[in-house]
């Protein structure tokens, strides 16, 4: 019988996502599916000569916050430019559904605080024309160029059912039954799991709704999810206290065992005090030993941050005086920072900085505009303050006010800076490639680009990972463990999510601060080179540095 294909990719070096050695051959695609691997004797409507290039499955990003962005940007830019064909949204207990008309402001406020996505962006581009989770999926589906796996946010779910009481107490049996019903409804519509949080706070500095749930509630929701035959439970642990974080991991083991589902926590980082995150790894291994499936997420890049007083910054959340001003519209901040009485209080408050705010002295001055700020570029705030005999808060305010609050301060090479240790974490079987946070904290860093950095640095430039290992960790392993049974490997019958790349030319560009977001918002992006084509469900979405008009993405 004569075979036909929509697309034939010939002479590729195929790295199939299973971890098997690369091999040369052809891959044929028809009707969005892979129909042949190795040799194809039929005819094709289009043929690509991939000689000298590598063909992999599309990369999977398991930790993003593109929930709002997908309302106007079905490509989740710039993810596809880095070979990502599937993104998981709804992480950290936050999703955009279910939501009542009078509850949308609560969701917006939580997204503002936890993910740094501003109210102006929501007002300009997120219509909230849905209420249920299936309705939200239906709204974003028509314009998707990328595949979306959507988690149900535990905090959103709790607030929908319980209202303000969701941040005061445990659920009643009737409330829990309704939450379980909504979970089953969402899973039937294509949801991929549930996300929760042990650490996040809302706009009033109060614990988010998910933190008021007891273990019985979590197990009941996990079991409701598991009725669908798939689903993952994702959390952010209480990372400020390692003892509490280890207790969180133990509880995840209980949830996994009770519901028969995988659990995932984000992030697991290499730090100067614990390069190999030994205590967390030991806790994950202990849960594995008793039969639970609990995984961590590790990112390949340094966890660097940028801060501008014109934008948002997680480094200032723990300083109430600073946070109050940072919550104001950009145009209203300058007068508050200039007020002598307010300024004195801010400078005094910063002397007590602790937690994440304790990193402020280590910030380095980045881009500036005022000539008087030029001599400070590349210098740390601690060094400037000590050299000039000034308080840290004064240094930040003086530099920022000269630049109309746009001075860039950079935290670099502190977390995940030991690349040899990070390579070991990436290679650990209980740590998934993830934790990118793409789509969130966009004024502080760009989470997209980790896939390119993985291949460029760890495979090509340092050889710390083999090509086959790296691709497996970004594709087949994640598809298997996160419930994407129909994609993630290059095999006949699987969805044709494919990436054609030139490893020698692959490069993840430096962060660029651009003005391309709705609601007068700006963001960091990272561009790439070296990707010849990115194919989603059999259609080419990105080719030779340009997006096509194809929008073949699906809810997966």
C-alpha positions in Angstrom: 0.0 0.0 0.0 1.4 3.4 -1.0 2.0 5.7 1.9 1.5 9.5 1.8 2.8 12.0 4.3 2.2 15.7 4.8 5.9 16.2 5.8 9.0 14.2 5.4 12.2 15.1 7.2 15.1 13.4 5.6 18.7 12.6 6.6 18.3 13.8 10.2 20.3 12.8 13.2 17.4 11.5 15.2 17.5 11.8 19.0 14.2 10.2 19.8 13.6 11.2 23.5 13.9 7.7 24.9 17.6 8.1 25.9 18.6 5.7 23.1 21.7 6.5 21.0 21.2 8.9 18.1 20.7 7.4 14.7 20.4 8.7 11.2 17.2 8.5 9.2 13.9 10.0 8.1 10.7 10.9 9.9 7.4 11.1 8.2 4.4 13.0 9.5 0.7 12.7 8.5 -2.4 14.2 10.0 -0.4 15.5 13.0 1.1 12.2 13.9 4.4 10.5 13.2 3.8 7.6 10.7 7.4 6.4 10.1 10.8 6.6 11.7 14.0 5.5 10.0 12.9 4.9 6.4 9.9 6.1 4.5 9.2 4.9 0.9 6.0 6.9 0.2 5.5 10.4 -1.1 5.2 13.6 0.9 3.6 17.0 0.2 6.7 18.7 1.7 10.2 17.5 2.2 12.9 19.0 4.5 16.5 18.0 4.1 17.9 17.8 7.6 21.4 16.8 6.7 23.8 17.9 9.4 21.0 18.7 11.8 19.5 17.1 14.9 15.8 16.1 15.1 14.3 15.8 18.6 10.9 15.7 20.1 9.4 19.0 21.1 10.6 20.2 24.5 8.2 20.3 27.5 8.2 23.1 30.1 6.5 21.8 33.2 6.5 25.0 35.2 5.1 28.2 33.6 2.6 30.9 34.4 1.4 31.7 30.9 -2.2 31.5 32.0 -2.9 35.3 31.3 -0.6 35.6 28.3 -2.3 32.8 26.4 -5.4 35.0 26.3 -3.7 37.2 23.7 -0.6 35.3 22.8 -1.3 31.7 21.9 2.4 31.1 21.1 3.5 31.8 24.7 6.4 33.8 23.3 9.3 33.3 23.3 9.0 29.7 24.3 8.6 28.2 20.8 11.8 30.0 19.8 13.6 27.7 22.2 12.0 24.5 21.0 9.3 24.3 23.6 6.1 22.7 22.1 4.2 22.0 25.4 3.8 24.2 28.5 2.2 23.4 31.8 0.3 26.4 33.2 -1.6 26.9 36.5 1.3 26.2 38.8 1.8 27.4 42.4 -1.9 27.1 43.3 -3.0 29.8 40.8 -5.1 29.3 37.8 -7.5 31.7 36.1 -10.5 29.4 36.7 -12.7 28.6 38.3 -13.6 32.2 39.0 -16.8 34.0 40.0 -17.5 37.5 38.5 -16.9 39.0 42.0 -13.8 36.9 42.6 -11.7 38.0 39.6 -10.0 40.8 41.6 -8.8 38.3 44.2 -7.2 36.2 41.5 -5.6 39.3 39.9 -4.2 40.4 43.2 -2.7 37.0 43.9 -1.2 36.9 40.4 0.3 40.4 41.0 1.9 39.4 44.3 3.0 35.9 43.5 3.8 36.0 39.8 4.4 39.7 39.2 1.8 40.0 36.5 0.3 43.4 36.8 -3.4 44.4 37.1 -3.0 46.7 34.1 -2.2 43.7 32.0 -5.2 41.8 33.2 -7.5 44.9 32.6 -6.1 45.3 29.1 -6.0 41.7 27.8 -7.7 39.2 30.1 -11.5 39.4 29.7 -12.6 36.9 32.3 -15.5 35.9 30.0 -15.5 32.4 31.6 -16.3 31.0 35.0 -15.6 27.3 34.9 -12.2 25.6 34.2 -13.6 24.0 31.0 -14.8 27.4 29.8 -11.3 28.9 30.3 -9.8 26.1 28.3 -12.4 26.7 25.6 -11.5 30.4 25.5 -7.7 29.9 24.9 -8.0 26.9 22.6 -8.8 28.5 19.3 -5.6 30.5 19.0 -3.0 28.2 20.4 0.2 27.7 18.5 1.7 25.7 21.4 0.3 22.8 23.4 -1.0 23.6 26.8 -1.3 21.3 29.8 -3.4 23.1 32.4 -3.3 22.6 36.2 -6.1 23.6 38.4 -5.0 26.1 41.1 -5.8 24.9 44.6 -6.1 28.5 45.8 -8.4 29.5 43.0 -10.5 26.4 43.5 -10.8 27.0 47.3 -11.7 30.7 46.9 -14.3 29.9 44.3 -16.1 27.4 46.6 -15.4 29.0 50.0 -14.9 32.8 49.4 -13.0 34.7 52.1 -13.4 31.7 54.4 -10.9 29.9 52.2 -8.2 31.9 54.1 -9.6 31.2 57.5 -10.3 27.6 58.0 -10.5 24.0 56.7 -13.3 23.0 54.4 -16.6 21.5 55.5 -17.7 18.2 54.0 -20.1 19.9 51.6 -17.4 22.4 50.5 -14.9 19.6 49.9 -17.5 17.6 47.9 -18.0 20.6 45.7 -14.3 21.1 45.2 -13.9 17.4 44.2 -16.8 17.7 41.8 -15.1 20.7 40.1 -11.8 18.8 39.9 -13.5 15.9 38.2 -15.2 18.3 35.8 -11.9 20.0 34.9 -10.1 16.7 34.4 -12.8 15.5 32.1 -12.3 18.7 30.1 -8.6 18.1 29.7 -6.9 19.5 32.8 -3.6 17.9 33.6 -3.6 18.0 37.4 -3.7 20.3 40.5 -1.2 22.8 41.9 -0.9 23.9 45.5 1.4 26.0 47.7 2.9 25.8 51.1 4.6 29.2 51.0 2.8 31.9 49.0 1.1 35.0 50.4 -1.5 37.3 49.0 -1.8 41.0 48.5 -2.6 41.5 52.2 0.5 39.5 53.2 -1.8 36.6 54.3 -1.3 32.9 53.4 -3.0 32.0 50.2 -6.1 29.8 50.4 -4.3 26.5 49.7 -2.3 26.9 52.9 -5.4 26.5 55.0 -6.2 23.0 53.6 -5.6 20.0 55.8 -4.1 16.7 54.5 -7.6 15.1 54.2 -8.6 17.8 51.8 -5.5 17.4 49.7 -5.9 13.6 49.5 -9.6 13.9 48.6 -8.7 16.4 45.8 -5.9 14.2 44.5 -8.2 11.2 44.5 -10.8 13.1 42.6 -8.1 14.0 40.0 -6.9 10.5 39.8 -10.3 9.2 38.8 -9.4 10.5 35.3 -6.5 8.1 35.1 -3.9 10.8 35.0 -2.8 14.0 36.8 0.1 15.4 38.8 0.1 17.3 42.1 2.5 20.3 42.0 3.5 22.5 44.9 5.8 25.2 46.0 7.3 24.1 49.3 8.1 26.3 52.3 11.6 26.9 51.2 12.6 29.6 53.7 12.9 26.9 56.4 14.5 23.6 55.4 12.9 21.7 58.3 9.4 22.7 57.2 10.3 22.0 53.5 11.3 18.4 54.5 7.9 18.1 56.3 6.2 19.2 53.1 8.0 16.5 51.1 6.9 13.9 53.7 3.3 15.1 53.2 3.6 14.9 49.4 4.6 11.2 50.0 1.4 10.7 51.9 -0.6 12.3 49.1 1.1 10.2 46.5 0.6 7.0 48.3 -3.0 7.7 49.2 -4.1 8.7 45.7 -1.5 6.8 43.6 -0.3 9.9 41.8 3.0 11.7 41.2 3.8 14.9 43.2 6.3 17.6 42.2 7.9 20.4 44.1 9.7 23.5 42.7 12.5 24.6 42.8 15.5 22.5 43.9 18.5 24.8 43.7 22.2 24.5 44.2 23.3 27.1 46.8 26.6 28.0 48.3 25.6 26.3 51.5 24.2 23.2 49.8 25.6 22.8 46.3 23.9 19.4 45.8 20.8 20.1 47.9 21.6 17.0 50.0 18.8 17.2 52.5 16.1 17.6 49.9 17.5 14.8 47.8 17.7 12.5 50.8 14.0 13.3 51.6 12.9 12.5 48.0 14.8 9.3 48.1 13.2 8.4 51.4 9.8 8.8 49.9 10.8 6.7 46.9 11.9 4.0 49.3 8.4 3.8 50.8 6.8 3.6 47.4 5.8 7.3 46.9 6.4 9.2 43.7 7.7 12.6 44.7 9.9 14.6 42.4 11.8 17.9 42.5 12.3 20.3 39.7 15.7 21.7 38.8 16.6 24.5 36.4 19.9 24.6 34.4 20.5 28.4 34.6 21.8 30.5 37.4 18.7 31.8 39.3 19.6 35.5 38.6 17.2 38.4 39.3 16.9 41.9 38.1 15.3 44.7 40.1 13.9 48.1 39.0 11.9 50.4 41.2 9.7 51.2 38.1 8.6 47.6 38.0 8.1 44.8 40.6 10.6 42.9 42.7 10.3 39.9 45.0 13.3 41.1 46.8 11.2 43.9 48.3 8.1 41.9 49.3 9.4 41.3 52.9 9.8 45.1 53.5 6.3 46.5 54.0 7.2 50.1 53.5 8.9 49.4 50.2 6.2 47.0 49.1 3.4 49.6 49.8 5.1 52.0 47.4 5.9 49.3 44.8 2.2 48.4 44.8 1.3 51.9 43.5 1.1 52.7 39.8 4.5 53.5 38.3 3.7 57.3 38.0 2.8 57.6 41.7 5.9 56.0 43.1 8.5 58.8 42.5 6.8 61.3 44.8 6.7 58.8 47.7 10.3 57.8 47.2 11.3 61.5 47.2 9.4 62.5 50.4 12.0 63.0 53.1 10.0 61.4 55.9 9.0 58.4 53.9 12.6 58.0 52.6 14.0 58.0 56.1 11.6 55.2 57.1 12.5 53.2 54.0 16.2 53.5 54.5 15.8 52.4 58.2 13.6 49.5 57.2 16.1 48.2 54.7 18.7 47.9 57.5 16.6 45.0 58.8 16.4 43.2 55.5 16.3 39.4 55.9 15.1 36.4 53.9 15.2 37.1 50.1 15.6 40.8 50.9 18.9 39.9 52.5 20.3 39.5 49.0 19.9 43.3 48.3 23.5 44.2 49.3 24.8 41.8 46.6 23.0 43.4 43.7 25.2 44.8 41.0 24.3 48.0 39.1 23.3 47.1 35.5 21.9 49.3 32.8 21.5 53.1 33.6 20.6 56.2 31.6 21.8 59.2 33.7 25.4 60.2 33.1 26.0 60.5 36.9 25.1 56.8 37.2 27.5 55.5 34.6 30.5 55.2 37.0 28.5 52.9 39.2 27.8 50.2 36.5 29.2 46.8 37.4 29.7 47.7 41.1 27.8 46.0 44.0 25.5 48.0 46.2 27.4 46.8 49.3 30.7 48.1 47.9 29.2 51.4 46.9 27.6 51.9 50.3 30.8 51.0 52.1 33.1 53.1 49.9 30.9 56.2 50.1 29.8 55.7 53.8 26.1 55.6 52.9 23.2 53.4 53.8 22.1 50.8 51.3 18.6 52.3 50.9 20.1 55.7 50.1 22.2 54.2 47.3 19.3 52.4 45.7 17.1 55.5 45.9 19.7 58.0 44.6 20.6 55.9 41.6 16.9 55.1 40.8 15.6 58.6 41.1 18.3 59.9 38.7 17.1 57.3 36.2 13.4 57.9 36.7 13.3 54.6 38.7 14.6 52.6 35.7 18.1 51.8 37.1 18.7 48.1 36.7 20.1 46.2 39.7 21.2 42.6 39.1 21.6 39.6 41.4 24.0 37.2 39.5 25.9 34.1 40.2 24.6 33.3 43.6 22.0 30.5 43.2 22.7 27.6 40.7 26.1 29.2 40.0 28.1 26.0 40.6 27.5 24.5 37.1 29.2 21.1 38.0 26.8 20.7 40.9 23.8 21.7 38.8 24.8 19.1 36.2 24.6 16.5 38.9 21.2 17.7 40.0 20.0 17.7 36.4 21.1 14.1 36.2 19.4 12.9 39.3 16.5 10.5 38.6 14.2 12.2 41.1 14.7 15.7 39.8 12.8 16.7 36.7 14.0 19.4 34.2 11.7 22.3 35.1 11.2 25.2 37.5 11.6 27.8 34.6 8.8 30.1 35.9 8.4 31.3 32.3 5.6 33.8 32.0 6.0 35.0 35.5 8.3 37.6 37.2 8.8 39.0 33.7 10.2 42.3 34.9 12.9 40.5 36.9 14.0 37.7 34.6 13.1 35.6 31.5 12.3 32.0 32.4 12.2 31.0 28.8 15.4 29.7 27.2 16.4 27.0 29.7 16.1 24.4 27.0 18.6 26.2 24.7 21.0 26.8 27.7 20.8 23.1 28.5 22.0 22.0 25.1 24.4 24.9 24.6 26.2 24.8 27.9 25.8 21.3 29.4 25.9 19.3 26.2 27.9 21.1 23.5 30.3 23.4 25.5 31.1 21.4 28.6 30.1 17.8 27.8 28.6 17.4 31.3 25.6 15.7 29.7 25.3 13.6 26.6 22.9 14.9 23.9 20.7 11.8 24.4 20.5 12.4 28.2 19.6 16.1 27.8 16.9 15.5 25.3 15.4 12.6 27.3 15.2 14.8 30.4 13.4 17.6 28.4 11.0 15.3 26.5 10.4 11.6 27.0 10.9 11.5 30.8 8.6 14.5 31.4 5.9 13.1 29.0 5.9 9.8 30.9 5.9 11.2 34.4 3.5 14.1 33.8 0.9 12.1 31.9 1.5 13.1 28.3 1.1 9.6 26.9 0.7 10.6 23.2 3.9 12.7 22.8 7.4 13.2 24.0 9.2 10.7 21.9 9.8 10.2 18.1 7.8 7.0 17.5 5.1 6.0 15.0 1.7 7.0 16.4 3.0 9.8 18.6 2.0 13.4 18.1 4.4 15.1 15.7 5.9 17.7 18.1 9.4 18.0 16.6 12.5 20.3 16.8 15.1 20.5 14.1 18.3 22.2 15.3 21.9 22.8 14.5 23.8 22.2 17.7 26.9 24.0 16.5 24.9 27.2 15.9 22.6 26.9 19.0 22.8 29.9 21.3 20.6 31.4 24.0 20.8 35.2 23.8 21.2 37.6 26.6 18.2 39.0 28.4 16.6 42.0 26.6 14.2 44.3 28.4 11.4 45.0 25.9 8.1 46.9 25.8 5.7 44.5 24.1 3.2 43.5 26.8 -0.4 44.8 27.3 -1.2 47.2 30.0 1.9 49.4 29.8 4.0 46.4 31.1 7.6 45.6 30.1 9.4 42.2 30.2 12.7 40.4 29.8 13.0 38.0 26.8 15.7 35.8 25.5 16.0 35.0 21.8 17.8 32.1 20.3 19.7 31.0 17.2 20.2 27.5 15.8 16.6 26.3 15.5 15.8 25.5 11.9 12.2 24.5 12.6 9.8 23.9 15.5 6.8 21.7 14.6 3.7 21.3 16.7 1.2 18.6 15.9 2.7 18.2 12.5 2.6 21.9 11.5 5.6 24.2 11.3 5.1 27.0 13.8 8.6 28.5 13.8 11.1 28.3 10.9 14.4 30.0 10.1 13.9 32.6 12.8 10.3 33.5 12.0 6.8 32.5 13.2 4.4 31.1 10.7 0.6 31.6 10.7 0.0 28.1 11.9 -1.9 27.7 15.2 -2.0 23.9 15.7 -1.6 23.9 19.5 -4.0 21.8 21.6 -5.0 21.3 25.2 -3.1 18.1 26.1 
